[in-house]
């Protein structure tokens, strides 16, 4: 996922929507990454899960906040699952819907969907202030 997005965010003219920044969590795994967006930072944590009965990789996407004590706090808001065939889901509960092949021209069309799916999910977590 990291390699896929590193290649296709610039190539798909998505840099005004998301760009890679230094990881916000010191000592993070190499597969983890952080994106800067107009709505705040998104940190992606890599791990494993079972998708049905198949072992798969999973990215958990978290919003990032720094507390008054200076500690970084991650709040999960979205997940995507990847299998060893290069297939991926747009959400935890979904079926495999796209391939993350960095060499495929089709991937250039998928990258904006992936980024905008994350942005939409992040926006849904923003505080809702009622009108008076």
Backbone bond lengths (Angstrom), bond angles and torsions (degrees), N, CA, C in turn:
res aa  C-N    CA-C-N  psi(-1)  N-CA   C-N-CA  omega(-1)  CA-C   N-CA-C  phi
1 X - - - 1.455 - - 1.525 109.57 -
2 X 1.341 116.22 -45.66 1.458 119.75 -178.65 1.526 110.29 -58.88
3 X 1.339 116.61 -49.56 1.463 120.98 -179.63 1.522 110.91 -61.93
4 X 1.324 116.24 -41.72 1.466 121.59 178.84 1.533 110.37 -57.62
5 X 1.335 116.41 -51.57 1.467 119.69 -177.33 1.523 112.02 -70.58
6 X 1.339 117.48 -35.85 1.468 119.60 177.85 1.521 111.06 -60.27
7 X 1.328 116.45 -35.80 1.457 119.55 179.07 1.524 111.78 -77.71
8 X 1.334 117.55 -46.11 1.454 119.53 -166.95 1.517 115.11 -91.08
9 X 1.314 120.24 -19.91 1.473 119.02 176.03 1.523 110.43 -60.63
10 X 1.344 119.66 -51.34 1.473 118.27 177.42 1.537 112.78 -66.34
11 X 1.332 117.54 -40.88 1.465 120.77 -177.18 1.521 113.33 -69.42
12 X 1.313 117.77 -20.02 1.469 121.73 -179.26 1.528 111.89 -102.50
13 X 1.330 116.94 12.44 1.461 122.14 -179.46 1.539 112.04 55.63
14 X 1.324 116.09 42.15 1.460 121.72 179.92 1.521 112.18 -101.55
15 X 1.328 117.89 5.45 1.460 119.87 -173.64 1.530 112.73 -65.30
16 X 1.343 118.87 -18.74 1.464 119.55 174.60 1.532 111.27 -80.93
17 X 1.353 116.93 -11.94 1.461 121.20 179.06 1.524 112.52 -102.82
18 X 1.322 116.98 -31.92 1.457 120.83 -179.19 1.525 109.27 -160.63
19 X 1.325 115.85 140.17 1.461 119.85 174.59 1.518 108.97 -146.28
20 X 1.326 115.31 151.31 1.456 120.46 -179.70 1.522 110.32 -71.89
21 X 1.320 115.69 139.20 1.462 122.56 174.36 1.531 107.29 -132.09
22 X 1.332 116.72 171.94 1.455 119.83 178.17 1.519 109.74 -59.35
23 X 1.333 115.86 143.97 1.465 120.15 178.44 1.514 110.48 -56.45
24 X 1.315 116.13 139.48 1.462 121.16 -178.56 1.520 112.15 -86.10
25 X 1.319 116.89 -11.60 1.458 120.59 -178.85 1.525 108.25 -113.04
26 X 1.342 117.75 110.17 1.468 120.06 -179.25 1.523 110.89 -59.41
27 X 1.323 116.15 142.67 1.452 121.39 176.63 1.513 113.97 74.74
28 X 1.318 117.01 15.66 1.458 121.19 -178.19 1.524 111.68 -66.05
29 X 1.320 115.27 157.74 1.462 121.47 176.74 1.527 110.05 -63.19
30 X 1.305 116.08 152.62 1.467 121.40 -178.04 1.526 112.39 -60.47
31 X 1.326 117.53 -31.19 1.453 120.95 -178.30 1.527 112.76 -76.65
32 X 1.326 117.69 -17.68 1.465 121.27 179.05 1.522 109.19 -73.95
33 X 1.323 116.18 154.49 1.463 120.06 177.60 1.513 109.56 -156.07
34 X 1.324 115.72 164.53 1.458 122.58 178.85 1.518 109.26 -127.39
35 X 1.338 115.91 135.25 1.460 122.58 175.89 1.515 109.21 -113.52
36 X 1.316 115.80 139.83 1.458 121.42 171.70 1.522 107.33 -96.45
37 X 1.341 116.54 130.51 1.461 121.17 -179.85 1.526 108.47 -130.97
38 X 1.330 117.69 167.45 1.461 119.69 176.55 1.535 113.11 -61.23
39 X 1.333 117.53 -17.91 1.471 121.76 -177.03 1.519 113.16 -104.25
40 X 1.313 117.16 5.96 1.457 121.45 -179.83 1.516 111.24 123.73
41 X 1.317 115.01 -178.34 1.458 121.07 -179.08 1.525 110.81 -82.84
42 X 1.332 114.66 143.92 1.460 122.30 172.35 1.522 106.81 -118.22
43 X 1.311 116.61 123.38 1.465 120.58 176.90 1.519 108.35 -108.47
44 X 1.330 116.49 130.49 1.456 122.20 -179.62 1.520 109.32 -105.04
45 X 1.330 115.76 122.20 1.468 121.66 178.45 1.522 108.97 -106.98
46 X 1.315 114.69 127.96 1.463 121.76 -179.08 1.520 110.43 -90.10
47 X 1.332 115.80 141.19 1.453 121.10 175.45 1.515 109.74 -163.27
48 X 1.320 115.69 -165.75 1.461 120.66 -179.25 1.525 109.97 -126.35
49 X 1.329 115.52 157.96 1.463 121.60 178.31 1.518 107.98 -156.72
50 X 1.305 116.07 175.77 1.449 121.40 168.22 1.519 107.52 -104.20
51 X 1.317 116.05 128.73 1.461 122.91 174.23 1.522 104.99 -107.48
52 X 1.321 116.37 101.32 1.462 119.89 -166.96 1.518 106.81 69.45
53 X 1.322 117.57 -122.46 1.463 120.21 176.59 1.522 112.30 -109.27
54 X 1.335 117.14 13.74 1.456 122.39 -178.25 1.524 110.95 -105.07
55 X 1.333 116.39 130.82 1.456 121.10 175.09 1.529 108.42 -67.22
56 X 1.327 116.64 132.96 1.460 121.34 -177.01 1.521 109.50 -143.59
57 X 1.314 115.32 163.85 1.464 121.38 172.90 1.523 108.05 -87.40
58 X 1.319 115.95 152.33 1.464 119.87 179.48 1.517 109.28 -140.17
59 X 1.312 115.27 134.33 1.458 120.98 169.58 1.516 108.09 -103.83
60 X 1.316 115.03 127.18 1.458 121.39 173.76 1.525 106.23 -104.12
61 X 1.309 117.07 121.85 1.459 122.42 -178.22 1.521 108.96 -97.84
62 X 1.327 116.10 131.66 1.459 122.48 -173.93 1.521 110.48 -127.46
63 X 1.325 115.60 142.59 1.458 119.44 168.32 1.527 106.89 -77.35
64 X 1.324 115.57 155.42 1.463 121.26 -174.50 1.518 109.34 -120.07
65 X 1.309 115.81 130.34 1.466 121.27 174.94 1.518 107.66 -136.85
66 X 1.317 115.42 146.49 1.453 120.81 175.24 1.515 107.51 -106.81
67 X 1.327 115.68 124.06 1.459 121.30 -178.89 1.520 112.22 -75.41
68 X 1.319 116.06 170.63 1.464 121.06 177.81 1.519 111.51 -59.52
69 X 1.331 116.27 -25.73 1.465 120.77 179.38 1.525 112.19 -83.94
70 X 1.335 118.08 0.15 1.457 122.37 179.02 1.523 113.74 87.23
71 X 1.323 117.13 -3.74 1.465 120.66 179.86 1.528 110.61 -77.99
72 X 1.326 115.29 140.37 1.457 121.51 177.40 1.524 108.45 -80.96
73 X 1.325 115.80 130.98 1.459 121.31 178.48 1.528 109.11 -118.07
74 X 1.320 114.96 129.20 1.456 121.46 -179.86 1.524 108.92 -108.95
75 X 1.330 115.95 130.64 1.464 121.33 178.01 1.525 108.27 -119.96
76 X 1.342 117.98 111.74 1.468 120.47 -179.44 1.531 111.74 -61.92
77 X 1.354 115.76 138.94 1.462 119.42 177.50 1.526 113.33 -137.09
78 X 1.326 118.20 -10.38 1.469 119.47 -177.64 1.528 108.87 -161.90
79 X 1.325 116.67 156.98 1.457 121.32 175.98 1.512 110.90 -143.10
80 X 1.329 115.85 150.90 1.463 122.80 174.91 1.517 107.88 -134.78
81 X 1.325 116.23 143.70 1.458 122.14 -177.20 1.526 109.06 -114.09
82 X 1.338 115.56 139.85 1.460 122.51 -179.86 1.519 108.50 -127.63
83 X 1.344 116.49 140.84 1.460 118.76 177.02 1.523 110.47 -110.34
84 X 1.338 115.91 174.53 1.464 120.19 -175.75 1.525 112.93 -73.71
85 X 1.334 118.45 -6.19 1.464 122.23 175.87 1.530 111.70 -88.75
86 X 1.331 117.32 -3.44 1.451 120.68 -178.39 1.515 113.41 88.65
87 X 1.331 116.92 15.90 1.466 120.39 177.60 1.519 108.72 -95.93
88 X 1.333 115.44 154.14 1.463 119.91 -178.58 1.518 110.93 -144.56
89 X 1.327 114.51 160.46 1.463 121.86 176.14 1.521 108.15 -105.52
90 X 1.330 116.77 159.54 1.459 120.71 172.51 1.520 111.64 -86.89
91 X 1.335 116.65 -15.08 1.461 120.58 178.31 1.523 109.08 -153.60
92 X 1.325 116.15 165.05 1.465 121.08 -178.07 1.517 113.12 -54.94
93 X 1.308 117.81 -43.39 1.460 121.01 -174.15 1.511 114.42 -86.27
94 X 1.317 117.60 0.10 1.455 120.35 -173.18 1.513 114.57 -87.37
95 X 1.323 114.62 169.72 1.456 122.08 172.52 1.518 108.38 -83.97
96 X 1.330 116.09 167.91 1.466 119.26 175.38 1.519 108.33 -67.05
97 X 1.346 115.69 122.65 1.463 120.93 -171.89 1.522 114.04 -122.05
98 X 1.328 117.88 -15.04 1.456 119.33 -177.61 1.518 109.70 -153.25
99 X 1.336 115.61 164.38 1.460 122.63 178.81 1.517 108.92 -110.32
100 X 1.346 115.88 141.36 1.460 118.45 179.64 1.526 111.18 -105.17
101 X 1.319 115.95 46.33 1.459 122.99 176.37 1.524 108.25 -79.34
102 X 1.334 117.21 115.70 1.471 120.12 -176.42 1.528 112.18 -70.46
103 X 1.332 118.01 -16.93 1.463 120.01 -178.42 1.524 112.79 -88.55
104 X 1.315 117.85 -13.68 1.459 121.60 -174.99 1.528 111.37 -81.01
105 X 1.327 116.62 133.61 1.466 120.73 176.50 1.526 109.71 -66.15
106 X 1.327 117.67 -27.92 1.463 121.05 176.72 1.528 110.66 -60.85
107 X 1.328 115.91 -30.86 1.459 120.33 179.15 1.520 111.83 -60.84
108 X 1.332 116.63 -30.66 1.459 119.59 177.57 1.523 110.76 -64.33
109 X 1.318 117.55 -29.09 1.451 121.43 177.55 1.529 111.59 -80.04
110 X 1.327 116.53 -29.42 1.462 121.78 -177.94 1.527 111.72 -79.73
111 X 1.312 118.08 -34.50 1.470 121.73 -176.29 1.527 112.97 -53.10
112 X 1.342 120.08 -46.37 1.468 118.74 177.39 1.522 113.12 -61.40
113 X 1.330 117.42 -34.91 1.464 120.27 178.46 1.519 109.95 -65.56
114 X 1.324 117.23 -43.03 1.468 121.43 179.43 1.527 109.80 -61.79
115 X 1.326 117.20 -50.48 1.469 121.24 -178.39 1.525 110.23 -62.11
116 X 1.316 117.30 -45.08 1.478 119.51 -177.45 1.527 111.78 -71.60
117 X 1.316 118.50 -28.78 1.464 121.13 172.74 1.519 109.42 -62.14
118 X 1.338 116.66 -44.59 1.463 120.24 178.19 1.522 111.46 -65.09
119 X 1.328 117.38 -43.19 1.462 120.35 179.25 1.527 111.19 -62.86
120 X 1.328 117.14 -43.25 1.464 120.60 179.22 1.528 110.06 -61.73
121 X 1.322 116.71 -44.79 1.467 120.30 179.59 1.523 111.33 -64.56
122 X 1.335 117.29 -38.52 1.465 120.84 178.61 1.526 110.57 -65.53
123 X 1.320 117.19 -44.12 1.474 121.25 -179.56 1.522 110.54 -60.15
124 X 1.325 117.54 -34.01 1.465 120.67 179.37 1.526 112.45 -64.11
125 X 1.341 116.94 -18.47 1.472 120.48 -178.79 1.530 112.90 -93.36
126 X 1.326 117.17 -6.22 1.470 119.66 -178.91 1.528 110.01 -65.25
127 X 1.325 116.97 150.54 1.472 119.40 179.95 1.531 110.39 -59.80
128 X 1.303 114.83 143.17 1.459 121.23 177.53 1.538 107.86 -107.55
129 X 1.295 115.92 114.96 1.463 122.15 -177.63 1.541 107.73 -99.63
130 X 1.317 117.62 117.11 1.469 118.71 -178.98 1.534 111.27 -70.17
131 X 1.316 114.37 146.52 1.471 120.35 174.97 1.513 109.10 -76.48
132 X 1.322 116.55 148.36 1.473 120.11 178.65 1.505 109.97 -99.10
